[in-house]
């Protein structure tokens, strides 16, 4: 319990209520020091809002002035009072025109402020870091980062190390473990035969299909490897009709239309499980996010494209040569080298698989994410002054 033994009312302001966040909010709400957790969220055409489970949620649509260059969130202003909460957790995106006014209103009303986000610009924007470091961070009671690199940068470059915490982005691995366990007594060989996969190596991609993910690289990798490995296959699972059509057309034109399976969107974990368990490599050409932790949960080696600047924090979970490999985005030659390394070395693949499972059980776990956030809440509510 905190030093005054007072339960804390927590409100999260979020752009959406994604399904993968439900276990996190539920677990946080179950902590002894927390009286209740509320999530006031917007909506997006790309991510379906999920129903709340174990916490309160309410839809409060956001507005997007100036053609979407700015975001207006009434939540950041309306709920910044002691009537509503003790701690208000802001989604820290500098595009929010309401962010600074909302923080100032919260401070004026005695509400503790936590800033949660990437806390880094994908394009290494000096302006973005200046706003965060000089304006936003001094006002925050706690700062919570998605990844370790952002937390380390803040600790090294600003005076706010003591109030900065890492709650590493994680997913609930329980459904993955259950689905994998249920397939132990079933024949994966029979599954391969039923799906027409054959006995060759299988590369797997599971995510929303977007142009930024550069699936043309996967097509080219299969095309080149097929010369010496005619039985190689790739499976692409995800929604995105326009981009899927483009990649499917490219695969046909490249002569590998019969080697790449386009399976559409599959959301049921029990239906996804045999694909993860059958695959040899989880191949993600560019901009990998939480999908990496999904693959690790099945012990599947990951090979992912990496950009020196435009990268998601989840890529930090990949340890080069330990639980996977990276290649410079768009570098087909290097990507092929990494794939060959995994599919041709059974012992290496086994070691990488074991390391992948350790990653999500020991480091990128839901328990550790909740603990990191809880420490940030405790710091915000117990420390008297840090400015």
Buried (B, 14 or more C-beta within 10 A) or exposed (E): EEEEEEBBBBBBBBBBBBBBBBBBBBBBBEBEBBEEBBBBBBBEEEBEBBEBEEBEBEEBEBEEEEEEEBBBBBBBBBBBBEEBBBBBBBBBBBEBBBBBEBBBBBBEBEBBBBBBBBBBBEEEBEEBBEBBBEEBBEBBBBBBBBBBBBBBBBBEEBEBEEBBBBBBBBBBBEBBBEBBEEBEEEEBEEBBEEBEBBEBBBBBBBBBBBEEBBBBBBBBBBBBBBEEBEEBBBBBBBBBEEBBEBBBEBBEEBEBBEBBBBBEEBEEBEEBBBBBBBBBBBBBBBBBBBBBBBBBBBBBBBBBBBBEEBBBBBBBBBBEBBBBBBBEBBBBEBBBEBBBBBBEEEEBBEBBBEBBBBBBBEBBBBEBBBBBBBBBBBBBBEBEEBE
